[in-house]
């Protein structure tokens, strides 16, 4: 794949073999975000666990101190009084059967996060096969299966993100936008890494943080020294 001029110019600023300290890495991530839009700064963490084993899963959610800089569209599966509660709390969509039908029949996915009350999970399970692969399935560990829909919506709108291992034992998460600047990005990074370190499974052996990198949406990866983060 051919790399664009901006990417190649940015890559020249980074020493591939160097493990950077956080401040320098975030400074470079902001400098190398040269696209015309406000690029997202992402963190990629490879963990020394095996996600195939249930006792080595790493998953959870955290509200970033400065949010993500992204407007998040929230869909809530609920019924009765909870529909109005969800709408008043800022849900973009709230309901039950009709939303499931819309997703099934129209391949509709105009939302970023799905919340459900516990009594709706039987219904939501019907579309688990389409929500799951997109990372949209509500989960109690992420706080998206809850009777308190108002709090869940408030947290998500404030910048709550979910972190979870992919099949290659890597966690990918946004920590904000280029426009945040290095200091706010550092606050968000530290909050996320603190949560990931705290979530270390008892069954994990050896080095937990294998590698950590930050990058802008269109920029090259910048490796951090994992030994200074744990």
PyMOL commands that place a pseudoatom at each C-alpha (Angstrom):
pseudoatom trace, name=CA, resn=UNK, resi=1, chain=A, elem=C, hetatm=0, pos=[0.000, 0.000, 0.000]
pseudoatom trace, name=CA, resn=UNK, resi=2, chain=A, elem=C, hetatm=0, pos=[1.415, 3.383, -0.988]
pseudoatom trace, name=CA, resn=UNK, resi=3, chain=A, elem=C, hetatm=0, pos=[1.752, 5.852, 1.844]
pseudoatom trace, name=CA, resn=UNK, resi=4, chain=A, elem=C, hetatm=0, pos=[0.768, 9.505, 1.339]
pseudoatom trace, name=CA, resn=UNK, resi=5, chain=A, elem=C, hetatm=0, pos=[3.207, 12.437, 1.477]
pseudoatom trace, name=CA, resn=UNK, resi=6, chain=A, elem=C, hetatm=0, pos=[1.958, 13.584, 4.905]
pseudoatom trace, name=CA, resn=UNK, resi=7, chain=A, elem=C, hetatm=0, pos=[2.440, 10.095, 6.342]
pseudoatom trace, name=CA, resn=UNK, resi=8, chain=A, elem=C, hetatm=0, pos=[5.970, 9.825, 4.925]
pseudoatom trace, name=CA, resn=UNK, resi=9, chain=A, elem=C, hetatm=0, pos=[6.875, 13.300, 6.234]
pseudoatom trace, name=CA, resn=UNK, resi=10, chain=A, elem=C, hetatm=0, pos=[5.497, 12.354, 9.654]
pseudoatom trace, name=CA, resn=UNK, resi=11, chain=A, elem=C, hetatm=0, pos=[7.350, 9.034, 9.687]
pseudoatom trace, name=CA, resn=UNK, resi=12, chain=A, elem=C, hetatm=0, pos=[10.663, 10.909, 9.340]
pseudoatom trace, name=CA, resn=UNK, resi=13, chain=A, elem=C, hetatm=0, pos=[10.061, 12.504, 12.764]
pseudoatom trace, name=CA, resn=UNK, resi=14, chain=A, elem=C, hetatm=0, pos=[9.867, 9.118, 14.498]
pseudoatom trace, name=CA, resn=UNK, resi=15, chain=A, elem=C, hetatm=0, pos=[12.708, 6.734, 15.319]
pseudoatom trace, name=CA, resn=UNK, resi=16, chain=A, elem=C, hetatm=0, pos=[11.273, 3.257, 14.679]
pseudoatom trace, name=CA, resn=UNK, resi=17, chain=A, elem=C, hetatm=0, pos=[13.499, 1.461, 17.179]
pseudoatom trace, name=CA, resn=UNK, resi=18, chain=A, elem=C, hetatm=0, pos=[13.050, 4.022, 19.975]
pseudoatom trace, name=CA, resn=UNK, resi=19, chain=A, elem=C, hetatm=0, pos=[10.701, 3.539, 22.938]
pseudoatom trace, name=CA, resn=UNK, resi=20, chain=A, elem=C, hetatm=0, pos=[9.397, 6.997, 23.809]
pseudoatom trace, name=CA, resn=UNK, resi=21, chain=A, elem=C, hetatm=0, pos=[8.316, 8.502, 27.111]
pseudoatom trace, name=CA, resn=UNK, resi=22, chain=A, elem=C, hetatm=0, pos=[4.628, 9.452, 27.226]
pseudoatom trace, name=CA, resn=UNK, resi=23, chain=A, elem=C, hetatm=0, pos=[5.027, 13.236, 26.935]
pseudoatom trace, name=CA, resn=UNK, resi=24, chain=A, elem=C, hetatm=0, pos=[7.299, 12.991, 23.904]
pseudoatom trace, name=CA, resn=UNK, resi=25, chain=A, elem=C, hetatm=0, pos=[5.110, 10.343, 22.263]
pseudoatom trace, name=CA, resn=UNK, resi=26, chain=A, elem=C, hetatm=0, pos=[1.941, 12.426, 22.592]
pseudoatom trace, name=CA, resn=UNK, resi=27, chain=A, elem=C, hetatm=0, pos=[3.750, 15.535, 21.398]
pseudoatom trace, name=CA, resn=UNK, resi=28, chain=A, elem=C, hetatm=0, pos=[4.789, 13.590, 18.279]
pseudoatom trace, name=CA, resn=UNK, resi=29, chain=A, elem=C, hetatm=0, pos=[1.291, 12.115, 17.825]
pseudoatom trace, name=CA, resn=UNK, resi=30, chain=A, elem=C, hetatm=0, pos=[-0.140, 15.655, 17.699]
pseudoatom trace, name=CA, resn=UNK, resi=31, chain=A, elem=C, hetatm=0, pos=[2.641, 16.894, 15.363]
pseudoatom trace, name=CA, resn=UNK, resi=32, chain=A, elem=C, hetatm=0, pos=[2.185, 13.968, 12.976]
pseudoatom trace, name=CA, resn=UNK, resi=33, chain=A, elem=C, hetatm=0, pos=[-1.600, 14.431, 12.716]
pseudoatom trace, name=CA, resn=UNK, resi=34, chain=A, elem=C, hetatm=0, pos=[-1.447, 16.422, 9.473]
pseudoatom trace, name=CA, resn=UNK, resi=35, chain=A, elem=C, hetatm=0, pos=[-4.860, 15.674, 7.953]
pseudoatom trace, name=CA, resn=UNK, resi=36, chain=A, elem=C, hetatm=0, pos=[-7.286, 18.520, 7.287]
pseudoatom trace, name=CA, resn=UNK, resi=37, chain=A, elem=C, hetatm=0, pos=[-9.728, 17.168, 9.877]
pseudoatom trace, name=CA, resn=UNK, resi=38, chain=A, elem=C, hetatm=0, pos=[-9.289, 16.933, 13.658]
pseudoatom trace, name=CA, resn=UNK, resi=39, chain=A, elem=C, hetatm=0, pos=[-7.694, 13.504, 13.852]
pseudoatom trace, name=CA, resn=UNK, resi=40, chain=A, elem=C, hetatm=0, pos=[-8.418, 11.076, 16.680]
pseudoatom trace, name=CA, resn=UNK, resi=41, chain=A, elem=C, hetatm=0, pos=[-5.443, 9.993, 18.777]
pseudoatom trace, name=CA, resn=UNK, resi=42, chain=A, elem=C, hetatm=0, pos=[-5.561, 6.263, 19.466]
pseudoatom trace, name=CA, resn=UNK, resi=43, chain=A, elem=C, hetatm=0, pos=[-3.804, 3.904, 21.874]
pseudoatom trace, name=CA, resn=UNK, resi=44, chain=A, elem=C, hetatm=0, pos=[-2.899, 0.315, 20.970]
pseudoatom trace, name=CA, resn=UNK, resi=45, chain=A, elem=C, hetatm=0, pos=[-1.918, -1.984, 23.848]
pseudoatom trace, name=CA, resn=UNK, resi=46, chain=A, elem=C, hetatm=0, pos=[-0.690, -5.558, 23.319]
pseudoatom trace, name=CA, resn=UNK, resi=47, chain=A, elem=C, hetatm=0, pos=[-1.126, -7.631, 26.474]
pseudoatom trace, name=CA, resn=UNK, resi=48, chain=A, elem=C, hetatm=0, pos=[0.624, -10.777, 27.660]
pseudoatom trace, name=CA, resn=UNK, resi=49, chain=A, elem=C, hetatm=0, pos=[-2.616, -12.733, 28.007]
pseudoatom trace, name=CA, resn=UNK, resi=50, chain=A, elem=C, hetatm=0, pos=[-4.479, -15.276, 25.898]
pseudoatom trace, name=CA, resn=UNK, resi=51, chain=A, elem=C, hetatm=0, pos=[-7.949, -14.002, 25.017]
pseudoatom trace, name=CA, resn=UNK, resi=52, chain=A, elem=C, hetatm=0, pos=[-9.077, -17.550, 24.118]
pseudoatom trace, name=CA, resn=UNK, resi=53, chain=A, elem=C, hetatm=0, pos=[-9.236, -18.336, 27.842]
pseudoatom trace, name=CA, resn=UNK, resi=54, chain=A, elem=C, hetatm=0, pos=[-12.197, -16.960, 29.817]
pseudoatom trace, name=CA, resn=UNK, resi=55, chain=A, elem=C, hetatm=0, pos=[-10.010, -16.300, 32.888]
pseudoatom trace, name=CA, resn=UNK, resi=56, chain=A, elem=C, hetatm=0, pos=[-7.660, -14.090, 30.838]
pseudoatom trace, name=CA, resn=UNK, resi=57, chain=A, elem=C, hetatm=0, pos=[-10.222, -11.715, 29.357]
pseudoatom trace, name=CA, resn=UNK, resi=58, chain=A, elem=C, hetatm=0, pos=[-9.584, -8.005, 29.834]
pseudoatom trace, name=CA, resn=UNK, resi=59, chain=A, elem=C, hetatm=0, pos=[-12.673, -5.878, 29.396]
pseudoatom trace, name=CA, resn=UNK, resi=60, chain=A, elem=C, hetatm=0, pos=[-14.244, -2.873, 31.023]
pseudoatom trace, name=CA, resn=UNK, resi=61, chain=A, elem=C, hetatm=0, pos=[-15.187, 0.765, 30.583]
pseudoatom trace, name=CA, resn=UNK, resi=62, chain=A, elem=C, hetatm=0, pos=[-13.956, 4.107, 31.839]
pseudoatom trace, name=CA, resn=UNK, resi=63, chain=A, elem=C, hetatm=0, pos=[-15.070, 7.733, 31.572]
pseudoatom trace, name=CA, resn=UNK, resi=64, chain=A, elem=C, hetatm=0, pos=[-12.115, 9.692, 30.171]
pseudoatom trace, name=CA, resn=UNK, resi=65, chain=A, elem=C, hetatm=0, pos=[-11.427, 12.918, 32.156]
pseudoatom trace, name=CA, resn=UNK, resi=66, chain=A, elem=C, hetatm=0, pos=[-11.689, 15.080, 29.019]
pseudoatom trace, name=CA, resn=UNK, resi=67, chain=A, elem=C, hetatm=0, pos=[-14.058, 12.906, 26.988]
pseudoatom trace, name=CA, resn=UNK, resi=68, chain=A, elem=C, hetatm=0, pos=[-13.303, 11.685, 23.468]
pseudoatom trace, name=CA, resn=UNK, resi=69, chain=A, elem=C, hetatm=0, pos=[-14.155, 14.825, 21.497]
pseudoatom trace, name=CA, resn=UNK, resi=70, chain=A, elem=C, hetatm=0, pos=[-16.669, 12.767, 19.531]
pseudoatom trace, name=CA, resn=UNK, resi=71, chain=A, elem=C, hetatm=0, pos=[-20.444, 13.133, 19.497]
pseudoatom trace, name=CA, resn=UNK, resi=72, chain=A, elem=C, hetatm=0, pos=[-21.711, 9.683, 20.432]
pseudoatom trace, name=CA, resn=UNK, resi=73, chain=A, elem=C, hetatm=0, pos=[-25.121, 8.450, 19.276]
pseudoatom trace, name=CA, resn=UNK, resi=74, chain=A, elem=C, hetatm=0, pos=[-26.776, 6.248, 21.900]
pseudoatom trace, name=CA, resn=UNK, resi=75, chain=A, elem=C, hetatm=0, pos=[-29.501, 3.681, 21.299]
pseudoatom trace, name=CA, resn=UNK, resi=76, chain=A, elem=C, hetatm=0, pos=[-31.341, 2.358, 24.375]
pseudoatom trace, name=CA, resn=UNK, resi=77, chain=A, elem=C, hetatm=0, pos=[-33.416, -0.821, 24.409]
pseudoatom trace, name=CA, resn=UNK, resi=78, chain=A, elem=C, hetatm=0, pos=[-36.019, -0.278, 27.121]
pseudoatom trace, name=CA, resn=UNK, resi=79, chain=A, elem=C, hetatm=0, pos=[-39.776, -0.132, 27.725]
pseudoatom trace, name=CA, resn=UNK, resi=80, chain=A, elem=C, hetatm=0, pos=[-42.397, 1.614, 29.830]
pseudoatom trace, name=CA, resn=UNK, resi=81, chain=A, elem=C, hetatm=0, pos=[-41.282, 4.681, 31.813]
pseudoatom trace, name=CA, resn=UNK, resi=82, chain=A, elem=C, hetatm=0, pos=[-37.653, 4.033, 30.851]
pseudoatom trace, name=CA, resn=UNK, resi=83, chain=A, elem=C, hetatm=0, pos=[-38.312, 5.204, 27.281]
pseudoatom trace, name=CA, resn=UNK, resi=84, chain=A, elem=C, hetatm=0, pos=[-39.081, 8.757, 28.440]
pseudoatom trace, name=CA, resn=UNK, resi=85, chain=A, elem=C, hetatm=0, pos=[-36.269, 8.621, 31.049]
pseudoatom trace, name=CA, resn=UNK, resi=86, chain=A, elem=C, hetatm=0, pos=[-33.816, 7.612, 28.301]
pseudoatom trace, name=CA, resn=UNK, resi=87, chain=A, elem=C, hetatm=0, pos=[-35.018, 10.320, 25.919]
pseudoatom trace, name=CA, resn=UNK, resi=88, chain=A, elem=C, hetatm=0, pos=[-34.867, 12.987, 28.641]
pseudoatom trace, name=CA, resn=UNK, resi=89, chain=A, elem=C, hetatm=0, pos=[-31.305, 11.861, 29.487]
pseudoatom trace, name=CA, resn=UNK, resi=90, chain=A, elem=C, hetatm=0, pos=[-30.205, 12.437, 25.897]
pseudoatom trace, name=CA, resn=UNK, resi=91, chain=A, elem=C, hetatm=0, pos=[-30.644, 9.059, 24.183]
pseudoatom trace, name=CA, resn=UNK, resi=92, chain=A, elem=C, hetatm=0, pos=[-30.770, 9.426, 20.412]
pseudoatom trace, name=CA, resn=UNK, resi=93, chain=A, elem=C, hetatm=0, pos=[-33.101, 6.433, 20.093]
pseudoatom trace, name=CA, resn=UNK, resi=94, chain=A, elem=C, hetatm=0, pos=[-35.108, 4.529, 22.726]
pseudoatom trace, name=CA, resn=UNK, resi=95, chain=A, elem=C, hetatm=0, pos=[-37.557, 1.671, 22.383]
pseudoatom trace, name=CA, resn=UNK, resi=96, chain=A, elem=C, hetatm=0, pos=[-37.885, -2.068, 21.907]
pseudoatom trace, name=CA, resn=UNK, resi=97, chain=A, elem=C, hetatm=0, pos=[-39.366, -4.333, 19.232]
pseudoatom trace, name=CA, resn=UNK, resi=98, chain=A, elem=C, hetatm=0, pos=[-39.564, -1.579, 16.598]
pseudoatom trace, name=CA, resn=UNK, resi=99, chain=A, elem=C, hetatm=0, pos=[-35.808, -0.839, 16.875]
pseudoatom trace, name=CA, resn=UNK, resi=100, chain=A, elem=C, hetatm=0, pos=[-34.911, -4.533, 16.653]
pseudoatom trace, name=CA, resn=UNK, resi=101, chain=A, elem=C, hetatm=0, pos=[-37.078, -4.801, 13.530]
pseudoatom trace, name=CA, resn=UNK, resi=102, chain=A, elem=C, hetatm=0, pos=[-35.424, -1.715, 12.001]
pseudoatom trace, name=CA, resn=UNK, resi=103, chain=A, elem=C, hetatm=0, pos=[-31.957, -3.228, 12.537]
pseudoatom trace, name=CA, resn=UNK, resi=104, chain=A, elem=C, hetatm=0, pos=[-33.044, -6.638, 11.184]
pseudoatom trace, name=CA, resn=UNK, resi=105, chain=A, elem=C, hetatm=0, pos=[-35.024, -5.398, 8.179]
pseudoatom trace, name=CA, resn=UNK, resi=106, chain=A, elem=C, hetatm=0, pos=[-33.206, -2.217, 7.161]
pseudoatom trace, name=CA, resn=UNK, resi=107, chain=A, elem=C, hetatm=0, pos=[-29.619, -3.026, 8.226]
pseudoatom trace, name=CA, resn=UNK, resi=108, chain=A, elem=C, hetatm=0, pos=[-29.844, 0.193, 10.257]
pseudoatom trace, name=CA, resn=UNK, resi=109, chain=A, elem=C, hetatm=0, pos=[-26.800, 1.164, 12.327]
pseudoatom trace, name=CA, resn=UNK, resi=110, chain=A, elem=C, hetatm=0, pos=[-27.006, 4.953, 12.838]
pseudoatom trace, name=CA, resn=UNK, resi=111, chain=A, elem=C, hetatm=0, pos=[-25.718, 4.688, 16.416]
pseudoatom trace, name=CA, resn=UNK, resi=112, chain=A, elem=C, hetatm=0, pos=[-22.391, 4.208, 18.193]
pseudoatom trace, name=CA, resn=UNK, resi=113, chain=A, elem=C, hetatm=0, pos=[-23.298, 2.641, 21.555]
pseudoatom trace, name=CA, resn=UNK, resi=114, chain=A, elem=C, hetatm=0, pos=[-26.152, 0.367, 22.643]
pseudoatom trace, name=CA, resn=UNK, resi=115, chain=A, elem=C, hetatm=0, pos=[-27.551, 0.356, 26.190]
pseudoatom trace, name=CA, resn=UNK, resi=116, chain=A, elem=C, hetatm=0, pos=[-30.212, -2.082, 27.415]
pseudoatom trace, name=CA, resn=UNK, resi=117, chain=A, elem=C, hetatm=0, pos=[-32.192, -2.608, 30.607]
pseudoatom trace, name=CA, resn=UNK, resi=118, chain=A, elem=C, hetatm=0, pos=[-31.821, -6.182, 31.943]
pseudoatom trace, name=CA, resn=UNK, resi=119, chain=A, elem=C, hetatm=0, pos=[-35.434, -7.054, 31.091]
pseudoatom trace, name=CA, resn=UNK, resi=120, chain=A, elem=C, hetatm=0, pos=[-34.731, -6.322, 27.389]
pseudoatom trace, name=CA, resn=UNK, resi=121, chain=A, elem=C, hetatm=0, pos=[-31.735, -8.638, 26.947]
pseudoatom trace, name=CA, resn=UNK, resi=122, chain=A, elem=C, hetatm=0, pos=[-33.900, -11.523, 25.706]
pseudoatom trace, name=CA, resn=UNK, resi=123, chain=A, elem=C, hetatm=0, pos=[-35.091, -9.275, 22.879]
pseudoatom trace, name=CA, resn=UNK, resi=124, chain=A, elem=C, hetatm=0, pos=[-31.614, -7.862, 22.198]
pseudoatom trace, name=CA, resn=UNK, resi=125, chain=A, elem=C, hetatm=0, pos=[-30.242, -11.414, 22.048]
pseudoatom trace, name=CA, resn=UNK, resi=126, chain=A, elem=C, hetatm=0, pos=[-32.173, -11.895, 18.802]
pseudoatom trace, name=CA, resn=UNK, resi=127, chain=A, elem=C, hetatm=0, pos=[-29.821, -9.477, 17.057]
pseudoatom trace, name=CA, resn=UNK, resi=128, chain=A, elem=C, hetatm=0, pos=[-26.685, -10.528, 18.937]
pseudoatom trace, name=CA, resn=UNK, resi=129, chain=A, elem=C, hetatm=0, pos=[-25.225, -11.976, 15.745]
pseudoatom trace, name=CA, resn=UNK, resi=130, chain=A, elem=C, hetatm=0, pos=[-25.250, -8.584, 14.039]
pseudoatom trace, name=CA, resn=UNK, resi=131, chain=A, elem=C, hetatm=0, pos=[-24.442, -6.414, 17.079]
pseudoatom trace, name=CA, resn=UNK, resi=132, chain=A, elem=C, hetatm=0, pos=[-21.623, -8.635, 18.385]
pseudoatom trace, name=CA, resn=UNK, resi=133, chain=A, elem=C, hetatm=0, pos=[-19.199, -8.411, 15.432]
pseudoatom trace, name=CA, resn=UNK, resi=134, chain=A, elem=C, hetatm=0, pos=[-19.598, -4.610, 15.420]
pseudoatom trace, name=CA, resn=UNK, resi=135, chain=A, elem=C, hetatm=0, pos=[-18.755, -4.399, 19.124]
pseudoatom trace, name=CA, resn=UNK, resi=136, chain=A, elem=C, hetatm=0, pos=[-22.247, -3.044, 19.863]
pseudoatom trace, name=CA, resn=UNK, resi=137, chain=A, elem=C, hetatm=0, pos=[-23.665, -5.809, 22.066]
pseudoatom trace, name=CA, resn=UNK, resi=138, chain=A, elem=C, hetatm=0, pos=[-24.620, -4.429, 25.515]
pseudoatom trace, name=CA, resn=UNK, resi=139, chain=A, elem=C, hetatm=0, pos=[-22.556, -5.914, 28.329]
pseudoatom trace, name=CA, resn=UNK, resi=140, chain=A, elem=C, hetatm=0, pos=[-22.843, -5.617, 32.130]
pseudoatom trace, name=CA, resn=UNK, resi=141, chain=A, elem=C, hetatm=0, pos=[-19.028, -5.282, 32.487]
pseudoatom trace, name=CA, resn=UNK, resi=142, chain=A, elem=C, hetatm=0, pos=[-19.101, -2.217, 30.263]
pseudoatom trace, name=CA, resn=UNK, resi=143, chain=A, elem=C, hetatm=0, pos=[-22.056, -0.760, 32.183]
pseudoatom trace, name=CA, resn=UNK, resi=144, chain=A, elem=C, hetatm=0, pos=[-24.293, -0.949, 29.109]
pseudoatom trace, name=CA, resn=UNK, resi=145, chain=A, elem=C, hetatm=0, pos=[-26.711, -3.486, 30.627]
pseudoatom trace, name=CA, resn=UNK, resi=146, chain=A, elem=C, hetatm=0, pos=[-28.234, -1.548, 33.516]
pseudoatom trace, name=CA, resn=UNK, resi=147, chain=A, elem=C, hetatm=0, pos=[-31.570, -0.563, 35.076]
pseudoatom trace, name=CA, resn=UNK, resi=148, chain=A, elem=C, hetatm=0, pos=[-30.225, 3.013, 35.443]
pseudoatom trace, name=CA, resn=UNK, resi=149, chain=A, elem=C, hetatm=0, pos=[-30.370, 4.162, 31.821]
pseudoatom trace, name=CA, resn=UNK, resi=150, chain=A, elem=C, hetatm=0, pos=[-30.024, 7.849, 32.709]
pseudoatom trace, name=CA, resn=UNK, resi=151, chain=A, elem=C, hetatm=0, pos=[-26.621, 7.328, 34.366]
pseudoatom trace, name=CA, resn=UNK, resi=152, chain=A, elem=C, hetatm=0, pos=[-25.416, 5.081, 31.536]
pseudoatom trace, name=CA, resn=UNK, resi=153, chain=A, elem=C, hetatm=0, pos=[-26.334, 7.722, 28.941]
pseudoatom trace, name=CA, resn=UNK, resi=154, chain=A, elem=C, hetatm=0, pos=[-24.739, 10.538, 30.963]
pseudoatom trace, name=CA, resn=UNK, resi=155, chain=A, elem=C, hetatm=0, pos=[-21.477, 8.565, 31.286]
pseudoatom trace, name=CA, resn=UNK, resi=156, chain=A, elem=C, hetatm=0, pos=[-21.374, 7.711, 27.579]
pseudoatom trace, name=CA, resn=UNK, resi=157, chain=A, elem=C, hetatm=0, pos=[-22.074, 11.292, 26.515]
pseudoatom trace, name=CA, resn=UNK, resi=158, chain=A, elem=C, hetatm=0, pos=[-19.366, 12.492, 28.947]
pseudoatom trace, name=CA, resn=UNK, resi=159, chain=A, elem=C, hetatm=0, pos=[-16.743, 10.359, 27.198]
pseudoatom trace, name=CA, resn=UNK, resi=160, chain=A, elem=C, hetatm=0, pos=[-17.085, 6.813, 28.482]
pseudoatom trace, name=CA, resn=UNK, resi=161, chain=A, elem=C, hetatm=0, pos=[-15.190, 4.305, 26.361]
pseudoatom trace, name=CA, resn=UNK, resi=162, chain=A, elem=C, hetatm=0, pos=[-15.089, 0.537, 26.440]
pseudoatom trace, name=CA, resn=UNK, resi=163, chain=A, elem=C, hetatm=0, pos=[-11.800, -1.334, 26.271]
pseudoatom trace, name=CA, resn=UNK, resi=164, chain=A, elem=C, hetatm=0, pos=[-11.637, -4.995, 25.289]
pseudoatom trace, name=CA, resn=UNK, resi=165, chain=A, elem=C, hetatm=0, pos=[-9.156, -7.459, 23.822]
pseudoatom trace, name=CA, resn=UNK, resi=166, chain=A, elem=C, hetatm=0, pos=[-9.381, -8.379, 20.166]
pseudoatom trace, name=CA, resn=UNK, resi=167, chain=A, elem=C, hetatm=0, pos=[-8.415, -11.851, 18.902]
pseudoatom trace, name=CA, resn=UNK, resi=168, chain=A, elem=C, hetatm=0, pos=[-4.744, -10.854, 18.712]
pseudoatom trace, name=CA, resn=UNK, resi=169, chain=A, elem=C, hetatm=0, pos=[-4.717, -9.799, 22.403]
pseudoatom trace, name=CA, resn=UNK, resi=170, chain=A, elem=C, hetatm=0, pos=[-4.581, -6.089, 21.544]
pseudoatom trace, name=CA, resn=UNK, resi=171, chain=A, elem=C, hetatm=0, pos=[-6.770, -3.302, 22.954]
pseudoatom trace, name=CA, resn=UNK, resi=172, chain=A, elem=C, hetatm=0, pos=[-7.482, -0.371, 20.611]
pseudoatom trace, name=CA, resn=UNK, resi=173, chain=A, elem=C, hetatm=0, pos=[-8.974, 2.796, 22.141]
pseudoatom trace, name=CA, resn=UNK, resi=174, chain=A, elem=C, hetatm=0, pos=[-9.382, 6.487, 21.294]
pseudoatom trace, name=CA, resn=UNK, resi=175, chain=A, elem=C, hetatm=0, pos=[-8.088, 8.966, 23.886]
pseudoatom trace, name=CA, resn=UNK, resi=176, chain=A, elem=C, hetatm=0, pos=[-9.271, 12.198, 22.277]
pseudoatom trace, name=CA, resn=UNK, resi=177, chain=A, elem=C, hetatm=0, pos=[-8.637, 14.510, 19.349]
pseudoatom trace, name=CA, resn=UNK, resi=178, chain=A, elem=C, hetatm=0, pos=[-5.496, 16.239, 18.084]
pseudoatom trace, name=CA, resn=UNK, resi=179, chain=A, elem=C, hetatm=0, pos=[-7.041, 19.566, 19.167]
pseudoatom trace, name=CA, resn=UNK, resi=180, chain=A, elem=C, hetatm=0, pos=[-6.970, 18.423, 22.826]
pseudoatom trace, name=CA, resn=UNK, resi=181, chain=A, elem=C, hetatm=0, pos=[-3.206, 18.967, 22.925]
pseudoatom trace, name=CA, resn=UNK, resi=182, chain=A, elem=C, hetatm=0, pos=[-0.644, 16.713, 24.701]
pseudoatom trace, name=CA, resn=UNK, resi=183, chain=A, elem=C, hetatm=0, pos=[-1.651, 17.559, 28.306]
pseudoatom trace, name=CA, resn=UNK, resi=184, chain=A, elem=C, hetatm=0, pos=[-5.322, 16.568, 28.048]
pseudoatom trace, name=CA, resn=UNK, resi=185, chain=A, elem=C, hetatm=0, pos=[-4.379, 13.545, 25.969]
pseudoatom trace, name=CA, resn=UNK, resi=186, chain=A, elem=C, hetatm=0, pos=[-1.946, 12.509, 28.724]
pseudoatom trace, name=CA, resn=UNK, resi=187, chain=A, elem=C, hetatm=0, pos=[-4.722, 12.731, 31.348]
pseudoatom trace, name=CA, resn=UNK, resi=188, chain=A, elem=C, hetatm=0, pos=[-6.957, 10.523, 29.207]
pseudoatom trace, name=CA, resn=UNK, resi=189, chain=A, elem=C, hetatm=0, pos=[-4.112, 8.105, 28.433]
pseudoatom trace, name=CA, resn=UNK, resi=190, chain=A, elem=C, hetatm=0, pos=[-3.234, 7.714, 32.115]
pseudoatom trace, name=CA, resn=UNK, resi=191, chain=A, elem=C, hetatm=0, pos=[-6.873, 7.090, 33.056]
pseudoatom trace, name=CA, resn=UNK, resi=192, chain=A, elem=C, hetatm=0, pos=[-7.205, 4.392, 30.388]
pseudoatom trace, name=CA, resn=UNK, resi=193, chain=A, elem=C, hetatm=0, pos=[-3.890, 2.694, 31.179]
pseudoatom trace, name=CA, resn=UNK, resi=194, chain=A, elem=C, hetatm=0, pos=[-4.683, 2.760, 34.902]
pseudoatom trace, name=CA, resn=UNK, resi=195, chain=A, elem=C, hetatm=0, pos=[-7.925, 0.895, 34.210]
pseudoatom trace, name=CA, resn=UNK, resi=196, chain=A, elem=C, hetatm=0, pos=[-6.212, -1.665, 31.939]
pseudoatom trace, name=CA, resn=UNK, resi=197, chain=A, elem=C, hetatm=0, pos=[-3.464, -2.330, 34.503]
pseudoatom trace, name=CA, resn=UNK, resi=198, chain=A, elem=C, hetatm=0, pos=[-6.051, -2.661, 37.285]
pseudoatom trace, name=CA, resn=UNK, resi=199, chain=A, elem=C, hetatm=0, pos=[-7.972, -5.165, 35.130]
pseudoatom trace, name=CA, resn=UNK, resi=200, chain=A, elem=C, hetatm=0, pos=[-4.982, -7.537, 34.910]
pseudoatom trace, name=CA, resn=UNK, resi=201, chain=A, elem=C, hetatm=0, pos=[-6.343, -11.090, 35.250]
pseudoatom trace, name=CA, resn=UNK, resi=202, chain=A, elem=C, hetatm=0, pos=[-4.962, -13.237, 38.082]
pseudoatom trace, name=CA, resn=UNK, resi=203, chain=A, elem=C, hetatm=0, pos=[-4.249, -15.947, 35.469]
pseudoatom trace, name=CA, resn=UNK, resi=204, chain=A, elem=C, hetatm=0, pos=[-1.930, -13.654, 33.443]
pseudoatom trace, name=CA, resn=UNK, resi=205, chain=A, elem=C, hetatm=0, pos=[1.694, -14.795, 33.609]
pseudoatom trace, name=CA, resn=UNK, resi=206, chain=A, elem=C, hetatm=0, pos=[4.893, -12.970, 32.697]
pseudoatom trace, name=CA, resn=UNK, resi=207, chain=A, elem=C, hetatm=0, pos=[4.999, -9.462, 31.243]
pseudoatom trace, name=CA, resn=UNK, resi=208, chain=A, elem=C, hetatm=0, pos=[1.481, -7.970, 31.167]
pseudoatom trace, name=CA, resn=UNK, resi=209, chain=A, elem=C, hetatm=0, pos=[2.136, -4.874, 29.009]
pseudoatom trace, name=CA, resn=UNK, resi=210, chain=A, elem=C, hetatm=0, pos=[3.895, -6.309, 25.948]
pseudoatom trace, name=CA, resn=UNK, resi=211, chain=A, elem=C, hetatm=0, pos=[3.804, -3.157, 23.835]
pseudoatom trace, name=CA, resn=UNK, resi=212, chain=A, elem=C, hetatm=0, pos=[2.058, 0.214, 23.866]
pseudoatom trace, name=CA, resn=UNK, resi=213, chain=A, elem=C, hetatm=0, pos=[1.802, 2.636, 20.946]
pseudoatom trace, name=CA, resn=UNK, resi=214, chain=A, elem=C, hetatm=0, pos=[-0.034, 5.865, 20.165]
pseudoatom trace, name=CA, resn=UNK, resi=215, chain=A, elem=C, hetatm=0, pos=[-0.977, 7.141, 16.729]
pseudoatom trace, name=CA, resn=UNK, resi=216, chain=A, elem=C, hetatm=0, pos=[-3.238, 9.652, 15.040]
pseudoatom trace, name=CA, resn=UNK, resi=217, chain=A, elem=C, hetatm=0, pos=[-5.924, 8.413, 12.634]
pseudoatom trace, name=CA, resn=UNK, resi=218, chain=A, elem=C, hetatm=0, pos=[-3.730, 8.932, 9.572]
pseudoatom trace, name=CA, resn=UNK, resi=219, chain=A, elem=C, hetatm=0, pos=[-0.302, 9.017, 11.210]
pseudoatom trace, name=CA, resn=UNK, resi=220, chain=A, elem=C, hetatm=0, pos=[2.405, 6.467, 12.005]
pseudoatom trace, name=CA, resn=UNK, resi=221, chain=A, elem=C, hetatm=0, pos=[2.585, 4.541, 15.282]
pseudoatom trace, name=CA, resn=UNK, resi=222, chain=A, elem=C, hetatm=0, pos=[4.825, 5.811, 18.091]
pseudoatom trace, name=CA, resn=UNK, resi=223, chain=A, elem=C, hetatm=0, pos=[6.017, 3.146, 20.528]
pseudoatom trace, name=CA, resn=UNK, resi=224, chain=A, elem=C, hetatm=0, pos=[6.143, 3.840, 24.253]
pseudoatom trace, name=CA, resn=UNK, resi=225, chain=A, elem=C, hetatm=0, pos=[8.319, 2.239, 26.907]
pseudoatom trace, name=CA, resn=UNK, resi=226, chain=A, elem=C, hetatm=0, pos=[5.895, -0.211, 28.600]
pseudoatom trace, name=CA, resn=UNK, resi=227, chain=A, elem=C, hetatm=0, pos=[8.260, -0.635, 31.548]
pseudoatom trace, name=CA, resn=UNK, resi=228, chain=A, elem=C, hetatm=0, pos=[7.571, 2.960, 32.597]
pseudoatom trace, name=CA, resn=UNK, resi=229, chain=A, elem=C, hetatm=0, pos=[3.780, 2.489, 32.528]
pseudoatom trace, name=CA, resn=UNK, resi=230, chain=A, elem=C, hetatm=0, pos=[3.162, -0.547, 34.717]
for i in range(1, 230): cmd.bond("trace and resi %d" % i, "trace and resi %d" % (i + 1))
show_as sticks, trace
zoom trace
